[in-house]
Amino acid sequence: MEIHVNASVKKACKVVGGQRAMAIALGIAAVQVNQWVTGRRGVPVKYCQSIVELTEGMVSVQELRPDDWHLIWPAPKTTEVDLIHTNNYDPNEGNQS
C-alpha cells in the first residue's frame, strides 16, 4: 500500500508542478511534501481534499489514504440511476378506472 500512496503523491506533485509547487499551494514546507513522496510520513487528513482539488480529481482521497479514507469521508453522493431506483413506483399510476 505504501508504494501505491507514494506513487499517488508523486503523481499529484507532477500535476501541480513539482514538490515545491505542491508545498506552496498547501502552505507547508517542501520537506513535508518530500516526506510524503518518500514514504517517511503519510499524507495528513487535513491536506487530502486540497490535493484532490489541486489535481482536479486526478488523485483521489482513496489513493492518498487507502486504509482509512472510508472512516473519514462519507460515501459519494448518489447517482441519478440510484435516484431512479429509489423512486416509489406505482404501477396503477395513470390508469383510468
C-alpha positions as CSV (number, residue, x, y, z in Angstrom):
1,M,0.0,0.0,0.0
2,E,2.8,2.4,0.9
3,I,4.3,2.3,-2.6
4,H,0.8,3.0,-4.1
5,V,0.4,6.1,-1.9
6,N,3.9,7.3,-2.8
7,A,3.1,6.9,-6.5
8,S,-0.1,8.9,-6.0
9,V,1.7,11.7,-4.2
10,K,4.3,11.8,-6.9
11,K,1.6,12.0,-9.5
12,A,-0.1,14.8,-7.6
13,C,3.1,16.7,-7.4
14,K,3.7,16.3,-11.1
15,V,0.2,17.6,-11.9
16,V,0.7,20.6,-9.7
17,G,4.2,21.4,-11.0
18,G,6.5,19.6,-8.5
19,Q,7.0,19.1,-4.8
20,R,7.8,22.8,-4.2
21,A,4.7,23.9,-6.1
22,M,2.6,21.4,-4.1
23,A,4.1,22.8,-0.8
24,I,3.4,26.4,-1.8
25,A,-0.2,25.5,-2.8
26,L,-0.8,23.8,0.5
27,G,1.0,26.4,2.6
28,I,3.5,24.0,4.1
29,A,7.3,23.3,3.9
30,A,8.6,21.5,0.9
31,V,10.3,19.0,3.2
32,Q,6.9,17.8,4.4
33,V,5.8,17.0,0.8
34,N,9.1,15.2,0.3
35,Q,8.4,13.0,3.3
36,W,5.1,12.0,1.7
37,V,6.8,11.3,-1.6
38,T,9.5,9.1,0.0
39,G,7.0,7.4,2.3
40,R,8.6,8.6,5.6
41,R,5.2,10.0,6.5
42,G,1.7,9.6,5.3
43,V,-0.4,12.4,3.9
44,P,-2.3,14.0,6.8
45,V,-6.1,14.0,6.5
46,K,-6.3,17.8,6.5
47,Y,-4.4,18.0,3.2
48,C,-6.2,15.3,1.2
49,Q,-9.2,17.2,0.0
50,S,-6.9,20.1,-1.1
51,I,-4.7,17.7,-3.1
52,V,-7.8,16.2,-4.8
53,E,-8.9,19.7,-5.7
54,L,-5.4,20.8,-6.8
55,T,-5.1,17.8,-9.1
56,E,-8.7,18.3,-10.4
57,G,-9.6,14.8,-9.2
58,M,-6.6,13.0,-10.9
59,V,-5.6,11.8,-7.5
60,S,-8.3,10.7,-5.1
61,V,-8.6,10.6,-1.4
62,Q,-8.8,6.8,-1.7
63,E,-5.4,6.8,-3.3
64,L,-3.9,9.1,-0.6
65,R,-5.4,7.2,2.4
66,P,-6.3,3.7,1.2
67,D,-6.6,2.2,4.6
68,D,-8.9,4.7,6.3
69,W,-10.5,7.0,3.7
70,H,-13.9,5.4,4.3
71,L,-13.8,6.3,8.0
72,I,-13.1,9.9,7.3
73,W,-15.1,10.8,4.2
74,P,-18.8,10.0,3.6
75,A,-19.8,7.8,0.7
76,P,-20.0,9.5,-2.7
77,K,-23.3,11.2,-3.4
78,T,-25.9,9.1,-5.0
79,T,-26.1,9.0,-8.8
80,E,-29.0,9.7,-11.0
81,V,-29.5,6.0,-11.5
82,D,-29.7,5.4,-7.8
83,L,-32.4,8.0,-7.5
84,I,-34.4,6.4,-10.2
85,H,-34.3,3.0,-8.4
86,T,-35.4,4.6,-5.1
87,N,-38.4,6.3,-6.7
88,N,-41.7,5.0,-5.4
89,Y,-43.2,3.4,-8.5
90,D,-47.0,3.0,-8.6
91,P,-47.9,0.6,-11.4
92,N,-51.5,1.9,-11.3
93,E,-50.5,5.5,-11.8
94,G,-52.1,6.9,-14.9
95,N,-54.6,4.1,-15.3
96,Q,-58.2,5.1,-15.7
97,S,-60.7,3.0,-13.8
